[in-house]
Amino acid sequence: MTPDAFITAFVARLAPVDRALQLAWWDSNTENNPEAIERLQTLSEQRMALFTDPAEWQKVQHWYATREQLTDPDLRRQIELLYLDFAANQRTPEQIAHVAHLESSLEATYAAFRGTLVGKPQSDNELLDVLLHSRDSATVQAAWEASKQIGPQVQPDLLELVRLRNTIAQEHGYPDYYVQQLFLQEIDPGVLTTLLDEVDQVTAGPFAAAKADLDRQLAQRFGIAPAELRPWHYGDPFFQSAPPSEGNESDTPYAEQDVVALGIESFAAQGFDVGDIIESSDLFERPGKNQHAFCTQIDRQVNDVRVLCNLRPTARWMDTMLHELGHAVYDKYIPSDLPYLLRAVAHINTTEAIAMLMGRQALNGRWLTTVRKLDLEAANQLELGAKTEQRLGMLIFARWVLVMAHFERELYANPDRRDLNTLWWDLVERFQLLHRPDGRDQPDWAAKIHLAVAPVYYHNYLLGELTASQLEHYIEREVIGNAVVANPAVGPFLREKLFALGARYPWNEALERVTGERLTARHFVEQFVA
């Protein structure tokens, strides 16, 4: 059988399972009932099993080893992607069932979790409201601790899953699952380490100075000394975003506004139609529903793209709405005539870049006047404060990603080490300059859902921010000569130059084809650090 004939036959089996699996995943996050969770586990096992036939794996390995002999570049790239998918799923039937069970049950636990505060279950949004707006240290401490109550619940299964992932990776010649995943994501560990170290070095000083100023503000707000500040004083369960400053009015433009309508108008102003995406999405909070936000492509053959949010009329959720719709338009506008295996985003960090590029606009002056329809004076006033907070927010987020990336690498290097809780707070103190809670020894790291359901992923958020700045710089300087915000030239450029590539090229090569250079931190530094 020729490689192209094999791919055609294999995709005929893969595509319907992909669609059914994505539907089950959607249902498990929107309904969280036992039937949906069981269906998700069954279909996860079915998909993994598609890649475990020894004879087919042998063929794919041979074609991969001799791929340079293939004259069709699209066929060669499909073989590369197929090889990566097969390599990721080389598991025994028992391992497949075990992984699927742990992943689906953990995801269901996170989705259903509501922290208990003052004897009452509270949603993430409700706990965040307390962290953002209370000025009482005891109150925010209680809310912060409530957000971490899921840690001990999921820790045993999460560590079991980490060990199982490691065992499977090691059976196929990798030191651990973390190293394997970087290979499967086509990320050179050396390149990643260099980028993370560079971001650490260039942000350390500016972050320390900005945080010292923030500490003075927070100490005044809570009526305590800066040395008494603890993680619960920073307005976010993980200090991954900036707390609002005194007199902050960033939520004002969205009070009593329809953030969905604003999202539709924002993308229309850039030449994107998201009406069909909105129609099939689930955008508002309710009991039992996943409290986070994501975008998923249910069926790449018919462009069934959906977004899940828990919207409120705030700047945070306006940013999130634009962010998730950024993912969605990338999925939607990949050309339908590309082969199935190439009808996907170039990389995780590339779709994150588009999402971040769109989310950044929520407090941009041009956006506030063009989309939100504020008068120029009000928009300029909001933007002035927003730029300072956005810079602080980027510094905070960059340092937070360093915590996650370093912790996850160490977690997979030795999941049996007894000091994981201590390691977590060592990294938090090193990169985020937070004081660990006195005498606390809880698996607070396990409260972060990504460790269970999106493993070895978090570095892609930072790579996405770097890519977004690189794309924004190139588009504004070299293509349209103007701001990307509400600019009708942006949509056609992205569709024709980036989205049209699908997954034809490895991510760094795709970025070089679009912007003329491989990924660098330089543009991010110029935009948010210098």
C-alpha positions as CSV (number, residue, x, y, z in Angstrom):
1,M,0.0,0.0,0.0
2,T,1.3,3.4,-0.9
3,P,1.5,6.2,1.8
4,D,-1.3,8.3,0.3
5,A,-3.6,5.2,0.0
6,F,-2.9,4.3,3.6
7,I,-3.6,7.9,4.8
8,T,-6.9,7.9,2.9
9,A,-8.0,4.7,4.5
10,F,-6.8,5.6,7.9
11,V,-8.5,9.1,7.9
12,A,-11.8,7.3,6.9
13,R,-11.6,5.5,10.3
14,L,-10.1,8.4,12.2
15,A,-12.5,11.3,11.3
16,P,-15.7,9.9,12.7
17,V,-14.0,8.9,15.9
18,D,-12.5,12.4,16.2
19,R,-15.9,14.0,15.8
20,A,-17.7,11.6,18.3
21,L,-14.9,12.2,20.8
22,Q,-15.1,16.0,20.5
23,L,-18.8,15.8,21.0
24,A,-18.5,13.7,24.0
25,W,-15.8,16.0,25.4
26,W,-18.2,19.0,24.8
27,D,-21.1,17.2,26.5
28,S,-19.0,16.2,29.5
29,N,-18.0,19.8,30.0
30,T,-21.4,21.3,29.5
31,E,-23.6,18.6,31.1
32,N,-21.2,16.8,33.4
33,N,-23.5,13.7,33.7
34,P,-22.3,10.1,34.1
35,E,-23.4,9.1,30.6
36,A,-21.4,11.8,29.0
37,I,-18.3,11.0,31.1
38,E,-18.6,7.3,30.3
39,R,-18.9,8.1,26.6
40,L,-15.9,10.3,26.7
41,Q,-13.8,7.6,28.3
42,T,-15.0,5.0,25.7
43,L,-14.3,7.2,22.7
44,S,-10.9,8.2,24.1
45,E,-10.0,4.5,24.3
46,Q,-11.3,4.0,20.7
47,R,-9.2,6.8,19.4
48,M,-6.0,5.7,21.1
49,A,-6.6,2.2,19.8
50,L,-6.6,3.3,16.2
51,F,-2.9,4.0,16.5
52,T,-1.8,0.8,18.1
53,D,-1.8,-1.7,15.2
54,P,1.8,-3.0,15.1
55,A,1.8,-3.6,11.3
56,E,0.5,-0.1,10.6
57,W,2.9,1.5,13.1
58,Q,5.7,-0.4,11.3
59,K,4.6,1.1,7.9
60,V,4.4,4.6,9.4
61,Q,7.8,4.3,10.9
62,H,9.3,3.2,7.6
63,W,7.6,6.1,5.7
64,Y,8.8,8.5,8.3
65,A,12.4,7.3,8.1
66,T,12.4,7.6,4.3
67,R,10.1,10.7,4.0
68,E,12.7,12.8,2.2
69,Q,12.2,10.5,-0.8
70,L,8.6,11.7,-1.1
71,T,8.3,14.4,-3.8
72,D,4.9,15.7,-2.6
73,P,5.6,18.1,0.4
74,D,2.0,17.8,1.6
75,L,2.2,14.0,1.7
76,R,5.6,14.2,3.4
77,R,4.1,16.5,6.1
78,Q,1.1,14.2,6.6
79,I,3.5,11.3,7.2
80,E,5.3,13.4,9.8
81,L,2.1,14.3,11.6
82,L,0.8,10.8,11.4
83,Y,4.1,9.5,12.9
84,L,3.8,11.9,15.8
85,D,0.2,10.8,16.5
86,F,1.1,7.1,16.3
87,A,4.2,7.7,18.5
88,A,2.0,9.4,21.1
89,N,-0.4,6.5,21.3
90,Q,1.8,3.5,21.5
91,R,0.1,1.9,24.5
92,T,-1.2,-1.5,25.5
93,P,-5.0,-1.9,25.7
94,E,-4.7,-1.9,29.5
95,Q,-2.7,1.3,29.4
96,I,-5.2,2.9,27.1
97,A,-8.1,2.0,29.4
98,H,-6.2,3.2,32.5
99,V,-5.2,6.6,30.9
100,A,-8.7,7.2,29.5
101,H,-10.3,6.4,32.9
102,L,-8.0,8.7,34.9
103,E,-8.2,11.6,32.4
104,S,-12.0,11.6,32.1
105,S,-12.6,11.2,35.8
106,L,-10.2,13.9,36.7
107,E,-11.7,16.3,34.1
108,A,-15.2,15.6,35.5
109,T,-14.0,16.3,39.1
110,Y,-12.5,19.6,38.1
111,A,-15.6,20.5,36.1
112,A,-17.9,19.8,39.1
113,F,-15.8,21.3,41.8
114,R,-17.2,24.3,43.7
115,G,-15.1,25.6,46.6
116,T,-16.9,25.9,50.0
117,L,-16.8,29.3,51.5
118,V,-18.7,30.0,54.8
119,G,-20.4,26.7,54.4
120,K,-21.7,27.3,50.9
121,P,-20.4,26.0,47.5
122,Q,-19.0,28.9,45.4
123,S,-18.3,29.1,41.7
124,D,-14.9,30.2,40.5
125,N,-16.4,33.5,39.5
126,E,-17.9,34.0,43.0
127,L,-14.6,33.2,44.7
128,L,-12.8,35.5,42.2
129,D,-15.2,38.3,43.1
130,V,-14.2,38.0,46.7
131,L,-10.5,38.0,45.9
132,L,-10.8,41.0,43.7
133,H,-13.1,43.2,45.8
134,S,-12.7,42.4,49.5
135,R,-10.4,44.5,51.6
136,D,-10.4,42.1,54.6
137,S,-7.4,39.8,54.9
138,A,-9.3,37.0,56.6
139,T,-12.0,37.0,53.9
140,V,-9.7,36.8,51.0
141,Q,-7.6,34.1,52.7
142,A,-10.8,32.0,53.2
143,A,-11.7,32.5,49.5
144,W,-8.2,31.6,48.4
145,E,-8.1,28.5,50.5
146,A,-11.6,27.5,49.2
147,S,-10.2,27.6,45.6
148,K,-7.5,25.2,46.7
149,Q,-9.8,22.6,48.3
150,I,-9.8,20.5,45.1
151,G,-6.0,19.9,45.4
152,P,-6.2,17.0,48.0
153,Q,-9.2,15.6,46.1
154,V,-7.4,15.1,42.9
155,Q,-3.8,14.7,44.0
156,P,-3.8,10.8,44.3
157,D,-5.3,10.2,40.8
158,L,-3.2,13.0,39.3
159,L,0.0,11.5,40.6
160,E,-1.1,8.1,39.4
161,L,-1.7,9.6,35.9
162,V,1.7,11.3,35.9
163,R,3.4,8.0,36.8
164,L,1.4,6.1,34.2
165,R,2.3,8.7,31.5
166,N,6.0,8.4,32.5
167,T,5.9,4.6,32.4
168,I,4.5,4.7,28.8
169,A,7.0,7.3,27.7
170,Q,9.9,5.4,29.2
171,E,8.8,2.2,27.5
172,H,9.4,4.0,24.2
173,G,12.9,5.4,25.0
174,Y,12.1,8.8,26.5
175,P,13.5,9.8,30.0
176,D,10.0,10.9,30.9
177,Y,6.6,12.1,29.6
178,Y,7.7,15.8,29.7
179,V,10.6,15.2,27.3
180,Q,8.4,13.0,25.1
181,Q,5.7,15.7,24.8
182,L,8.2,18.3,23.7
183,F,9.3,16.0,20.9
184,L,5.7,15.3,19.9
185,Q,5.0,19.1,19.9
186,E,8.0,19.5,17.6
187,I,9.6,21.8,20.2
188,D,13.4,21.7,20.6
189,P,14.1,21.5,24.3
190,G,17.2,23.6,23.8
191,V,15.2,26.3,22.0
192,L,12.5,26.3,24.7
193,T,15.0,26.5,27.5
194,T,16.8,29.4,25.8
195,L,13.5,31.3,25.4
196,L,12.4,30.6,29.0
197,D,15.8,31.7,30.4
198,E,15.7,34.8,28.2
199,V,12.2,35.8,29.4
200,D,13.3,35.1,33.0
201,Q,16.4,37.3,32.7
202,V,14.7,40.3,30.9
203,T,11.6,40.3,33.1
204,A,13.2,39.7,36.6
205,G,14.2,43.3,37.3
206,P,11.2,45.0,35.8
207,F,8.8,42.6,37.6
208,A,10.5,43.0,40.9
209,A,10.2,46.8,40.6
210,A,6.6,46.6,39.5
211,K,5.7,44.1,42.2
212,A,7.3,46.3,44.9
213,D,5.0,49.1,43.8
214,L,2.0,46.8,43.7
215,D,2.9,45.5,47.2
216,R,2.7,49.1,48.5
217,Q,-0.7,49.5,47.0
218,L,-2.0,46.2,48.3
219,A,-0.6,46.8,51.8
220,Q,-2.4,50.1,51.9
221,R,-5.6,48.5,50.7
222,F,-5.6,45.8,53.4
223,G,-4.2,48.0,56.1
224,I,-1.1,45.8,56.7
225,A,2.7,46.0,56.2
226,P,4.0,44.8,52.8
227,A,5.9,42.0,54.6
228,E,2.5,40.6,55.8
229,L,1.2,40.1,52.2
230,R,0.4,36.6,51.3
231,P,-0.8,34.9,48.1
232,W,-4.5,35.6,48.8
233,H,-4.0,39.3,48.7
234,Y,-3.2,39.4,45.0
235,G,-6.7,39.1,43.5
236,D,-6.2,35.7,41.7
237,P,-5.9,32.2,43.0
238,F,-2.5,31.8,41.4
239,F,-1.4,35.4,40.8
240,Q,-1.4,34.8,37.1
241,S,-3.0,38.2,36.4
242,A,-2.8,41.7,37.8
243,P,-5.2,42.7,40.6
244,P,-7.2,45.9,39.8
245,S,-5.5,49.1,41.0
246,E,-7.3,51.6,43.2
247,G,-9.7,53.6,41.2
248,N,-9.5,51.0,38.4
249,E,-12.4,51.5,36.0
250,S,-11.6,48.7,33.5
251,D,-14.9,47.0,34.1
252,T,-16.9,50.2,33.5
253,P,-17.2,50.0,29.7
254,Y,-18.7,46.5,30.0
255,A,-21.3,47.1,32.8
256,E,-24.7,46.1,31.5
257,Q,-23.1,45.5,28.1
258,D,-23.7,42.4,25.8
259,V,-20.1,41.1,25.6
260,V,-21.2,38.5,23.0
261,A,-22.5,41.2,20.7
262,L,-19.3,43.2,21.2
263,G,-17.3,40.1,20.3
264,I,-19.2,39.6,17.1
265,E,-18.7,43.3,16.2
266,S,-15.0,43.2,17.0
267,F,-14.3,40.3,14.7
268,A,-16.6,41.7,12.0
269,A,-14.5,44.9,12.1
270,Q,-11.5,42.7,11.2
271,G,-13.2,40.8,8.4
272,F,-14.3,37.7,10.3
273,D,-17.8,36.3,10.6
274,V,-18.3,34.5,13.9
275,G,-22.1,34.3,13.9
276,D,-22.2,30.5,13.3
277,I,-19.6,29.9,16.0
278,I,-21.7,31.9,18.6
279,E,-24.8,30.0,17.5
280,S,-23.3,26.7,18.5
281,S,-21.5,27.8,21.6
282,D,-22.3,27.7,25.4
283,L,-21.4,31.1,26.9
284,F,-23.0,31.6,30.3
285,E,-22.4,30.0,33.7
286,R,-24.7,27.5,35.4
287,P,-24.4,24.8,38.0
288,G,-22.4,21.7,37.0
289,K,-20.8,23.3,33.9
290,N,-17.1,23.6,33.4
291,Q,-16.2,27.0,34.9
292,H,-13.3,27.7,32.6
293,A,-13.2,28.8,29.0
294,F,-12.0,27.0,25.8
295,C,-12.6,26.7,22.1
296,T,-12.9,23.3,20.4
297,Q,-13.3,22.2,16.8
298,I,-15.9,19.4,16.9
299,D,-15.6,18.5,13.2
300,R,-12.8,19.9,11.0
301,Q,-14.6,18.5,7.9
302,V,-17.7,20.7,8.3
303,N,-16.1,23.5,10.5
304,D,-18.2,22.9,13.6
305,V,-16.3,25.2,15.9
306,R,-17.6,26.0,19.4
307,V,-16.6,28.2,22.4
308,L,-17.4,27.5,26.1
309,C,-17.3,30.5,28.5
310,N,-18.9,31.7,31.7
311,L,-19.4,35.3,30.7
312,R,-20.0,38.2,32.9
313,P,-20.0,41.9,31.8
314,T,-16.4,42.5,32.9
315,A,-13.1,43.4,31.3
316,R,-11.7,39.9,32.2
317,W,-14.6,38.1,30.4
318,M,-14.5,40.6,27.4
319,D,-10.8,39.7,27.0
320,T,-11.7,36.0,27.3
321,M,-14.5,36.2,24.8
322,L,-12.2,37.8,22.2
323,H,-9.4,35.3,23.1
324,E,-11.6,32.2,22.5
325,L,-13.1,33.7,19.3
326,G,-9.5,34.2,18.2
327,H,-9.0,30.4,18.5
328,A,-12.3,29.9,16.8
329,V,-11.6,32.0,13.6
330,Y,-8.3,30.3,13.2
331,D,-10.0,26.9,13.2
332,K,-12.9,28.1,11.0
333,Y,-10.9,29.7,8.3
334,I,-8.4,26.9,7.6
335,P,-9.1,26.0,4.0
336,S,-11.5,23.1,3.6
337,D,-9.6,21.7,0.6
338,L,-6.5,20.9,2.7
339,P,-6.1,17.2,3.4
340,Y,-7.7,16.2,6.7
341,L,-4.4,15.8,8.6
342,L,-3.3,19.3,7.5
343,R,-6.6,20.9,8.2
344,A,-5.5,22.0,11.6
345,V,-3.6,24.9,13.2
346,A,0.1,25.1,12.7
347,H,0.7,24.5,16.5
348,I,-0.7,25.0,19.9
349,N,1.4,28.2,20.4
350,T,0.3,29.6,17.0
351,T,-3.4,29.4,17.8
352,E,-2.7,30.8,21.3
353,A,-0.9,33.7,19.6
354,I,-4.1,34.6,17.5
355,A,-6.2,34.3,20.6
356,M,-3.9,36.5,22.6
357,L,-3.6,39.0,19.8
358,M,-7.4,39.4,19.8
359,G,-7.8,39.3,23.6
360,R,-5.4,42.2,24.1
361,Q,-7.8,44.6,22.3
362,A,-10.4,44.7,25.1
363,L,-9.0,47.9,26.6
364,N,-7.4,49.4,23.5
365,G,-8.4,53.0,22.8
366,R,-9.2,52.4,19.1
367,W,-11.2,49.3,20.0
368,L,-13.2,51.2,22.7
369,T,-14.2,54.0,20.3
370,T,-14.7,51.8,17.2
371,V,-16.4,48.7,18.7
372,R,-17.5,49.7,22.2
373,K,-18.5,53.2,20.8
374,L,-17.1,55.2,23.7
375,D,-16.3,58.9,23.1
376,L,-12.7,59.6,22.4
377,E,-11.9,61.3,25.7
378,A,-13.3,58.4,27.8
379,A,-11.6,55.9,25.7
380,N,-8.2,57.6,25.9
381,Q,-8.5,57.9,29.7
382,L,-9.3,54.2,30.0
383,E,-6.5,53.2,27.7
384,L,-3.9,55.3,29.6
385,G,-4.5,53.3,32.8
386,A,-5.0,50.1,30.8
387,K,-1.6,50.2,29.2
388,T,0.1,50.4,32.6
389,E,-2.0,47.5,33.9
390,Q,-1.5,45.5,30.7
391,R,2.3,45.8,31.1
392,L,2.1,44.7,34.7
393,G,-0.3,41.9,33.7
394,M,2.2,40.7,31.0
395,L,5.1,40.7,33.5
396,I,3.0,38.8,36.1
397,F,1.8,36.3,33.5
398,A,5.3,35.7,32.2
399,R,6.6,35.0,35.7
400,W,3.6,32.7,36.4
401,V,4.3,30.6,33.3
402,L,7.9,30.2,34.5
403,V,6.5,28.6,37.7
404,M,4.3,26.2,35.8
405,A,7.0,25.2,33.2
406,H,9.6,24.5,35.8
407,F,7.3,22.7,38.2
408,E,5.9,20.5,35.5
409,R,9.3,19.6,34.3
410,E,10.4,18.6,37.8
411,L,7.0,16.8,38.4
412,Y,7.6,14.4,35.5
413,A,11.3,14.1,36.4
414,N,10.3,12.6,39.7
415,P,6.6,12.4,40.7
416,D,7.5,10.4,43.8
417,R,9.5,13.1,45.5
418,R,8.0,13.9,48.8
419,D,8.6,17.6,48.6
420,L,6.3,18.5,45.7
421,N,4.4,20.9,47.9
422,T,7.6,22.6,49.0
423,L,8.9,22.6,45.4
424,W,5.8,24.4,44.3
425,W,6.3,27.2,46.8
426,D,10.0,27.4,46.2
427,L,9.2,28.2,42.5
428,V,6.4,30.6,43.4
429,E,8.8,32.5,45.7
430,R,11.6,32.4,43.1
431,F,9.6,33.6,40.1
432,Q,6.6,35.4,41.5
433,L,8.2,36.8,44.7
434,L,5.3,35.7,46.8
435,H,5.6,34.7,50.5
436,R,4.4,31.2,51.0
437,P,1.6,30.7,53.6
438,D,3.0,30.1,57.0
439,G,3.0,26.4,57.9
440,R,1.0,25.3,54.9
441,D,1.7,21.9,53.4
442,Q,-1.1,21.1,50.9
443,P,-0.9,20.1,47.2
444,D,-1.9,23.6,46.0
445,W,-0.2,22.8,42.7
446,A,-2.9,20.1,42.0
447,A,-5.6,22.8,42.0
448,K,-4.3,23.9,38.6
449,I,-6.5,22.0,36.1
450,H,-3.9,22.0,33.3
451,L,-1.6,19.6,35.0
452,A,-4.3,16.9,34.6
453,V,-6.1,17.7,31.4
454,A,-3.6,19.8,29.4
455,P,-0.2,18.3,30.4
456,V,3.1,19.9,29.2
457,Y,1.1,22.7,27.7
458,Y,1.7,25.8,29.7
459,H,4.9,26.9,28.0
460,N,2.8,27.3,24.9
461,Y,0.9,30.2,26.5
462,L,4.2,32.1,26.8
463,L,5.3,31.1,23.3
464,G,1.9,32.3,22.2
465,E,2.4,35.8,23.8
466,L,5.8,36.1,22.1
467,T,4.3,35.0,18.8
468,A,1.4,37.4,19.1
469,S,3.8,40.3,19.6
470,Q,5.9,39.2,16.6
471,L,2.8,38.9,14.4
472,E,1.5,42.2,15.6
473,H,4.8,44.0,15.0
474,Y,5.1,42.5,11.5
475,I,1.5,43.2,10.4
476,E,1.5,46.8,11.7
477,R,5.0,47.7,10.4
478,E,5.2,45.6,7.2
479,V,1.7,44.9,5.9
480,I,-1.0,47.4,6.8
481,G,1.0,50.3,8.3
482,N,-1.6,50.8,11.0
483,A,-3.0,49.2,14.2
484,V,-4.4,45.7,14.0
485,V,-7.4,46.8,16.1
486,A,-10.7,47.0,14.2
487,N,-8.7,47.0,10.9
488,P,-10.5,45.2,8.0
489,A,-7.2,44.3,6.5
490,V,-6.2,42.0,9.3
491,G,-8.7,39.3,8.5
492,P,-7.7,38.8,4.9
493,F,-4.0,38.8,5.8
494,L,-4.3,36.2,8.5
495,R,-6.6,34.0,6.4
496,E,-4.3,34.2,3.3
497,K,-0.9,34.1,5.0
498,L,-1.3,32.1,8.2
499,F,-4.6,30.2,8.4
500,A,-4.2,29.0,4.7
501,L,-1.0,27.1,5.7
502,G,-3.0,24.9,8.1
503,A,-0.5,22.4,9.5
504,R,1.7,22.2,6.4
505,Y,4.8,23.3,8.2
506,P,6.3,22.9,11.7
507,W,5.4,26.0,13.8
508,N,8.6,27.9,13.6
509,E,8.9,27.4,9.9
510,A,5.3,28.6,9.5
511,L,6.1,31.7,11.6
512,E,9.1,32.4,9.5
513,R,7.1,32.2,6.3
514,V,4.6,34.7,7.7
515,T,6.9,37.2,9.5
516,G,10.3,36.6,7.9
517,E,11.9,35.3,11.2
518,R,11.7,32.5,13.6
519,L,10.3,33.1,17.1
520,T,12.2,35.7,19.2
521,A,11.4,37.3,22.5
522,R,12.5,40.7,21.1
523,H,9.2,42.0,20.0
524,F,7.5,41.0,23.3
525,V,10.2,42.7,25.2
526,E,9.9,45.9,23.2
527,Q,6.2,45.9,23.7
528,F,5.8,45.0,27.3
529,V,9.1,45.0,29.1
530,A,11.5,47.7,27.8
